[in-house]
């Protein structure tokens, strides 16, 4: 199946310069707390300038987290989602990092828990107050990233280093294209149907949308098992469920309003092919791979979501 193919290494980067802060210092400062309850509670067991640990529970799912500062701008994070271990390491100063899920596949329950955890973390963060550490920034980004994984996609891992960062109007990528969603992908040599024939790499580095989240139209491009690579102009921004935002959901007051074309391509692919929550849906794995660097390293270009 398409989602089983190996994701190519992402190359590219961006400086960090991200300022986030706690809306109330007490919100995450507790040294000991009760375990999270089934209705969705964020529990912080330890929080220092070097480390933050705790749990989040939602509807029977449990996420444990441990993020550690390893240098002035370096950090590592570990999430265990219903027993599945997800890890990330980022050097924000060097604009590089890596992640792995050890081949795990997140089901709908795990993805839903991470989406809830993103909102819970966001509720304790304000972009207008004190700076948070790189380990806390990485924790939030890791939750955003893994919550967006296609439900049937094996999280094998990837690396990113110095991706290109720019703001521009996206142009269509070269390669086989189709305007018919039902058109089969034909191998140009054999003439036989092949799901690999029309798969075109659409990785844009970190390409920010000029409009940010203010709305408007933008070009998105993706392929799938059911159609060749094609580009379509679509509406983006807050008015259309925050399409183009890196991270799940909408109206999250987190200060991480990141809108990029790679995240738009992934959003549109998920919208066209089962929402990326269908456990058997592997349509959008390469679009997810194209957005690795956007999730881990991109700077905010929107801010508050509501």
Secondary structure, DSSP 8 states (H G I E B T S, - for coil): -GGGS------B--------EESSGGGG--SS-----TTTEEEEEEE-SSEEEEEEEETTEEEEEEEEE-SSSEEEEEEEETTEEEEEEEETTTTEEEEE-TTEE--HHHHHHHHHHHHHHHTTEETTS----HHHHHHHHHHHHHHTS-TT-EE--EEEEB--EEE------SS---S-TT---B-TTT--B-TTTT------SEEE-TTTTS-EEEEEEE--SSS--EEEEEEEBGGGTTBTBSSSSS---SS---BBHHHHHHHHHHHHTGGGTSTT--TTHHHHHHTHHHHHH---SS----
